[in-house]
Amino acid sequence: MLETVLRRDRAVLVAGLVVIIALAWGWLLAGAGMETSTVEMTAMAGMDGWLMQPAVWTPAYAALIFTMWWVMMVAMMLPSAAPMLLLFARVNRKDKAAGAPLAPTACFAVGYLLAWGGFSALATATQWGLELSRLLSPMLVTSSHWLGVGILVTAGLWQLTPFKAVCVRHCRSPLGFLVSYWRAGRLGALQMGLAHGAFCLGCCWLLMALLFFGGVMNLYWIIGLAVFVLLEKTIPLGHWLGRVAGIALVAWSAVLAIQAQ
């Protein structure tokens, strides 16, 4: 009987995650397509002078950019959090005192996404600063060669730090995280989601900063980074994959630095 209930919970949770992730990716794909089309049409119209002007950052525009970043983080990061959410729901179902498991699981997911909402606010402020300084092109790619080098080398070195290793170990071990950070109740689930989100941030925030190098709305970079994060957190050799990527990023930055000489 319990196994039947667990399978039903799992099916409901998986279906919910698939819908949320699909909606996020759909919104993201549509937004990226509109952004690219707008820039291309403007360039064809010969409005180069207008293109060099920074965007006017009104509160409404800032809210739109924040929403874009947050939806992007949902699309890219929620798939890698699915094993944690599924295990959390299973543990809650087996804990008879916890009641229905889906409400605490939803609270956990909200906490996780709130952590990435904080990152999205920081990314929005960074984008505003880069645009104001003319360090970001109309295609939302860094226009400074040396800033690009700095982003690459910083992200690469971060991949090799002990702090990154600690964060990715928590992300790769859902059971270990639950044992160490278990909190009862919905508020406890929210706190656990925030904690897991914090470890995930420590693991991936500089990888997300690579979007300023490759293009904030460049679908190849977005999909590539999302796949890399998923593999780093889930496959057996994910930890070593992260280290190899770090070395590759540092090497790439060195090549670009030499080319600039």
C-alpha positions, -999 to +999 in steps of 0.1 A: +000+000+000+028+024+009+047+017-023+015+025-043+012+058-025+048+066-031+046+058-068+015+081-070+033+109-051+063+105-074+041+107-105+024+138-093+057+155-084+074+145-117+044+158-137+044+191-118+082+195-123+079+187-160+051+213-164+070+240-146+103+233-164+085+232-198+068+265-192+100+281-181+119+268-212+090+278-234+090+314-220+128+315-223+128+302-259+102+327-270+119+356-253+153+347-268+138+345-302+121+378-299+153+395-286+173+382-315+147+391-341+144+427-327+182+432-328+185+418-363+157+439-377+171+470-360+205+463-375+191+458-410+172+491-407+206+508-403+199+522-368+234+517-356+234+549-335+203+538-316+219+504-310+248+520-292+225+536-267+220+518-234+186+507-224+165+530-203+162+513-169+128+521-156+113+501-127+091+482-152+121+474-173+142+463-143+112+440-132+111+425-167+149+418-167+146+403-132+118+381-143+138+370-174+168+360-151+146+342-126+127+322-152+160+313-168+173+300-134+141+280-130+146+264-165+183+257-159+185+247-123+152+230-114+160+198-134+192+193-113+172+198-081+146+171-091+164+142-073+165+161-041+128+170-044+118+134-051+137+121-022+124+148+001+088+139-008+095+102-003+110+108+032+080+130+041+055+104+030+072+077+051+072+101+081+036+097+093+038+128+115+045+149+084+011+144+068+008+149+031+042+152+015+035+174-014+029+206+006+063+205+024+079+196-009+064+226-025+077+247+004+112+232-002+110+241-039+099+276-031+128+280-008+152+267-034+138+291-061+139+320-037+176+315-033+179+317-071+156+347-070+183+364-049+209+356-075+185+369-103+183+402-085+221+404-083+224+394-120+199+422-129+219+448-110+251+435-127+235+437-161+223+473-154+258+483-143+275+467-174+250+484-198+255+517-180+293+513-184+289+503-220+305+470-212+276+450-226+266+450-263+231+452-276+232+414-280+239+412-242+275+400-246+304+416-229+320+442-253+352+443-233+379+417-242+395+418-208+362+416-190+356+384-209+390+371-200+383+379-163+349+361-164+365+330-179+395+328-155+373+336-124+348+309-133+375+284-141+394+290-109+362+288-088+356+253-103+389+242-086+384+257-051+376+236-020+344+257-014+331+247-048+339+210-040+319+213-007+289+228-025+288+203-053+292+175-028+260+186-010+242+190-044+253+155-054+242+138-022+205+144-015+203+119+013+234+133+031+219+168+028+186+157+043+203+139+072+224+170+080+198+198+075+165+182+083+138+205+097+103+195+105+071+212+091+065+235+062+086+263+076+114+238+081+110+227+045+113+263+033+145+267+054+159+235+039+151+247+004+169+279+011+199+260+024+200+237-006+196+267-028+226+283-011+248+253-018+236+252-053+244+289-057+279+283-043+283+255-069+270+273-100+268+311-096+300+318-116+289+293-142+258+314-146+281+345-149+295+330-181+262+341-197+277+376-197+306+363-218+286+340-242+254+360-243+226+364-218+200+353-243+222+330-264+203+297-264+234+277-272+251+290-240+219+286-219+213+250-230+250+241-228+253+254-192+221+238-182+232+204-195+267+208-179+251+217-145+228+186-147+257+163-156+280+178-129+254+171-102+241+137-113+266+115-132+292+095-112+322+114-126+304+148-123+330+161-097+358+155-121+339+169-150+337+201-131+374+202-125+382+195-162+358+223-171+376+246-147+410+239-163+395+244-198+381+278-188+414+289-174+432+277-205+406+295-227+411+328-208+449+324-213+445+320-250+423+351-252+448+371-231+476+361-254+456+370-285+450+405-270+488+412-268 
